[in-house]
Amino acid sequence: MSRRRSSNPTKAISITLPMTLLDEIDDRLTRLQSRSAWIAQACHGRLKDGDHVDLTTRKLLAMLQQRMLEMEDHTLYTLLQDRYNNLTS
């Protein structure tokens, strides 16, 4: 009896990453986690949520500012407003 084949087989690839990025990834992994699985999950997330990942800081701050206007936390709103003003001036 032959072995059952995967419906979505994997393929080994070679990529080049800066050592600092590789160190950051390795720091997030536990002893039992796979680096390949972590990178594959990050790729899936980017493909799924790509529109949100590419937000500029300015757009993100504008979205946060709008959200803060709807909230009661004025301290956080003030900090956000100051940061937004620094970026846009």
N, C-alpha and C positions, 0 to 999 in steps of 0.2 A: 504494500500500500504506500503510495507516495505522500509526501508532506503537502499539507494544504498551503497554497500560495496566498500571499498577502494581496488584498484588493488595492492597496496603495503602497507599493514597494518604495523603499528609501534608496537614495543614491548618494554616494560619497562625493563631496566637492571640496575644493581647496579655495580658501579665501584668505585675504591678508587684512589683519586688523592691527591698529596701533597697540603697542604693549600696554599702554595705560588703560585702554578700553578693555582689553583682555583681562587685565588685573581687576578692573571693576566688576566684570562679569563673574570672574572666579570668586571674588569676595562675596557675591550674592548667593552663590551656590552652597548648598549643604554638602556634606561628605557623600551623600547617597544620590545627589542629583547629577544629571547628565548635562554637560555643556552644550552638546548638540541639540538636546531636547529644549533647553532654555532658549537657544538661538532660534530654533524652529518655532517655538511659541511666540517669540518676539516678532518674527516675520509674519506669522498668522495675524497677530494683533495689528501690525502695521497695514497689512492688506485689508483687514476688516474695518479698521477705524482710521484709514489713511487721511480722510478729510480733517479729522480732529488733530492728528499728529502734526500737520503742517501749519497749524495756527501760529501766527507771529506773536511776539510778546505784546505788541500793541493791541492786536485783536483780542487776545486772551484777557488783557487787562480791561478792555472795554466790556467784554462779556461779564467779567467779575464785578465791574462797577455797576452794571445794570442789576446783577443779582443782589449786590449789597444795598442798592436803593430799596429793594423789596424787603430787606431785613431791618432789624432794630439795632444791630450792633454798630454804633456810630464810631467807635474807636477803630475798628477794622476798616470801616469805610474811609475814615480820614487817612489812615496809612496808605490805603489803596489809591486814594485820590492824589496824595502827594507823589507817589511813585508814578502814577499815570502822567501827572503834570511834568515831572522831571523828564520822562521819555518823550513827551510831545512838545517840549519847549526847545 
